[in-house]
Amino acid sequence: MDFRLSDEQLQIKTMVREFGESEIKPHLSEWDEAQHFPVDTFKRAGELGLLGVTLPEEYGGAGLSYVDYVNVIEELGVVDSGFGLSVAAHNSLGSGHIYIAGNAEQKKKWLSKLTSGEWIGAWGLTEPGSGSDAGGLRTTAVKDGDDWVLNGTKNFITNATYANISVVLAVNDKNAKRGVTAFAIEMDRPGIRAGKKENKLGMRVSDTAELILEDCRVPQENVLGVIGDGFVDAMRVLDGGRISIGALSVGIARGAYEAARDYAKQRTAFGKPIADFQAIQFMLADMATEIEAARLLCWQAATVKDAGERVTQFSAMAKLYASEVAVRATEKCVQIFGGYGFIKEFPAEKFYRDVKLCTIGEGTSEIQRMVIARNLLAEAQRA
Ligand SMILES: Cc1cc2nc3c(=O)[nH]c(=O)nc-3n(C[C@H](O)[C@H](O)[C@H](O)COP(=O)(O)OP(=O)(O)OC[C@H]3O[C@@H](n4cnc5c(N)ncnc54)[C@H](O)[C@@H]3O)c2cc1C
């Protein structure tokens, strides 16, 4: 077992960090304040291979491993987790569903546009009345001749305002055990549009909006996977997506830790740097230790996924632990900054606002615990 990264992996991390430092960080407070999603910078991420990290080269992807993807998302999270969230939703949700469930023709048609950044992808499962209880979705898909007609509203959809294509989950048979189907819908089709853009606590650089379907007519060739298997495929998509939320959490926690450490070394009280006080040192020690443990869980889940094995339990563990570590780390960061931790000119408050989404998006901490427990108990039953 070797936890060291290869030279190539370290280079990728450096490249992403430099991209973030030069093209995101200088604009961050302005974008955060205005809730501005930087489309051009997002597309530039496509030029660097960050919008198709794990997809094969035949679709324009970078052909890297899920471990590499975890490292990319962590680095983006250090600089701005909102931008990282949009990149993660594009990679592991929108493109991820097309890659997992799409046929050869669909992949050829859509994925190269998504990996290059020419197109932006979104993924709509959540609805106003169903989030954790994702199976309670109400959007309908009714067969009409060779087409499907979709009606419903999706809620809290990352990238919805700017997406060129959205994967939408809809009920095609409310009486069937497997009655949910996935559709890839180009956003210039009549009947689909982005709705209200949310005004958020954090992750404000990421776009979050409704996705509204009103008699949206979609041809059969836009059905992703087997009719009725959409929900099962969506859970597989989330298995991968949750690892990226874990990685994003590690990035936020690391950003908060690095800011707190540097501040503690230069801020003085009672005639010495506050880093000399054991109370501050213990906070830094706890932050750093938990970050290492969280990253190892993300790498473990990514390694299992790279091996093609079932990753549900490991991805839920990585997401649960990393997101809760990150919440604790950002809280300590604000504490170490003291009053300045409350002030927008300093970095601590933004980490504190951004991080909370990580315990909610792609399944809350409670849902992760349910998934983990269900898997553990099923495993015990089989033994
Ligand atoms: C910024 C942002 C981006 C998002 N991006 C996307 C996206 O791109 N695509 C998408 O489809 N969705 C997206 N979501 C939706 C997100 O996945 C849901 O918000 C999340 O799954 C929680 O669902 P909910 O908001 O309906 O909360 P609810 O399900 O109403 O949960 C409310 C509370 O009840 C708890 N709860 C619910 N059921 C149980 C239970 N059985 N046992 C114990 N506790 C329970 C929850 O843990 C939570 O604490 C996004 C959300 C946000 C805020």
The ligand as a MOL file (V3000), in Angstrom:
LIG
                    3D

  0  0  0     0  0            999 V3000
M  V30 BEGIN CTAB
M  V30 COUNTS 53 58 0 0 0
M  V30 BEGIN ATOM
M  V30 1 C -26.6580 24.2170 -3.5880 0
M  V30 2 C -27.3920 22.9520 -3.9160 0
M  V30 3 C -27.0970 22.2630 -5.0780 0
M  V30 4 C -27.8310 21.1180 -5.4260 0
M  V30 5 N -27.5970 20.4990 -6.6430 0
M  V30 6 C -28.4390 19.5030 -7.0500 0
M  V30 7 C -28.3470 18.9820 -8.3750 0
M  V30 8 O -27.5090 19.3970 -9.1800 0
M  V30 9 N -29.2440 18.0190 -8.7460 0
M  V30 10 C -30.1980 17.5220 -7.8920 0
M  V30 11 O -30.9530 16.6550 -8.2990 0
M  V30 12 N -30.2820 18.0010 -6.6140 0
M  V30 13 C -29.4370 18.9820 -6.1790 0
M  V30 14 N -29.5440 19.4890 -4.9050 0
M  V30 15 C -30.5510 18.9350 -4.0000 0
M  V30 16 C -29.9890 18.1650 -2.8040 0
M  V30 17 O -29.4640 16.9290 -3.2110 0
M  V30 18 C -31.1150 18.0430 -1.7640 0
M  V30 19 O -31.3310 19.3380 -1.2440 0
M  V30 20 C -30.7850 17.0610 -0.6610 0
M  V30 21 O -30.7580 15.7530 -1.1530 0
M  V30 22 C -31.7710 17.1720 0.5120 0
M  V30 23 O -33.1000 17.1400 0.0660 0
M  V30 24 P -34.1710 18.2440 0.5860 0
M  V30 25 O -33.5260 19.5700 0.3790 0
M  V30 26 O -35.4510 17.9830 -0.0900 0
M  V30 27 O -34.2620 17.9840 2.1330 0
M  V30 28 P -35.3100 16.9790 2.8560 0
M  V30 29 O -35.2740 15.6740 2.1600 0
M  V30 30 O -36.6110 17.6680 2.9870 0
M  V30 31 O -34.6390 16.8280 4.2800 0
M  V30 32 C -34.8890 17.7130 5.3600 0
M  V30 33 C -34.2470 17.1160 6.6190 0
M  V30 34 O -34.9050 15.8750 6.9360 0
M  V30 35 C -33.9250 14.8520 7.0480 0
M  V30 36 N -34.5100 13.5860 6.6200 0
M  V30 37 C -35.2380 13.3210 5.5100 0
M  V30 38 N -35.5650 12.0360 5.4610 0
M  V30 39 C -35.0410 11.4520 6.5700 0
M  V30 40 C -35.0360 10.1200 7.0970 0
M  V30 41 N -35.6240 9.1070 6.4440 0
M  V30 42 N -34.3900 9.8860 8.2460 0
M  V30 43 C -33.7610 10.8980 8.9080 0
M  V30 44 N -33.7270 12.1650 8.4620 0
M  V30 45 C -34.3510 12.4360 7.3050 0
M  V30 46 C -32.7860 15.2960 6.1610 0
M  V30 47 O -31.5590 14.6390 6.4880 0
M  V30 48 C -32.7700 16.7770 6.4370 0
M  V30 49 O -32.0820 17.0030 7.6380 0
M  V30 50 C -28.8040 20.6270 -4.5420 0
M  V30 51 C -29.0690 21.2970 -3.3330 0
M  V30 52 C -28.4100 22.4570 -3.0350 0
M  V30 53 C -28.7650 23.1830 -1.7690 0
M  V30 END ATOM
M  V30 BEGIN BOND
M  V30 1 1 1 2
M  V30 2 1 2 3
M  V30 3 2 2 52
M  V30 4 2 3 4
M  V30 5 1 4 5
M  V30 6 1 4 50
M  V30 7 2 5 6
M  V30 8 1 6 7
M  V30 9 1 6 13
M  V30 10 2 7 8
M  V30 11 1 7 9
M  V30 12 1 9 10
M  V30 13 2 10 11
M  V30 14 1 10 12
M  V30 15 2 12 13
M  V30 16 1 13 14
M  V30 17 1 14 15
M  V30 18 1 14 50
M  V30 19 1 15 16
M  V30 20 1 16 17
M  V30 21 1 16 18
M  V30 22 1 18 19
M  V30 23 1 18 20
M  V30 24 1 20 21
M  V30 25 1 20 22
M  V30 26 1 22 23
M  V30 27 1 23 24
M  V30 28 2 24 25
M  V30 29 1 24 26
M  V30 30 1 24 27
M  V30 31 1 27 28
M  V30 32 2 28 29
M  V30 33 1 28 30
M  V30 34 1 28 31
M  V30 35 1 31 32
M  V30 36 1 32 33
M  V30 37 1 33 34
M  V30 38 1 33 48
M  V30 39 1 34 35
M  V30 40 1 35 36
M  V30 41 1 35 46
M  V30 42 1 36 37
M  V30 43 1 36 45
M  V30 44 2 37 38
M  V30 45 1 38 39
M  V30 46 1 39 40
M  V30 47 2 39 45
M  V30 48 1 40 41
M  V30 49 2 40 42
M  V30 50 1 42 43
M  V30 51 2 43 44
M  V30 52 1 44 45
M  V30 53 1 46 47
M  V30 54 1 46 48
M  V30 55 1 48 49
M  V30 56 2 50 51
M  V30 57 1 51 52
M  V30 58 1 52 53
M  V30 END BOND
M  V30 END CTAB
M  END
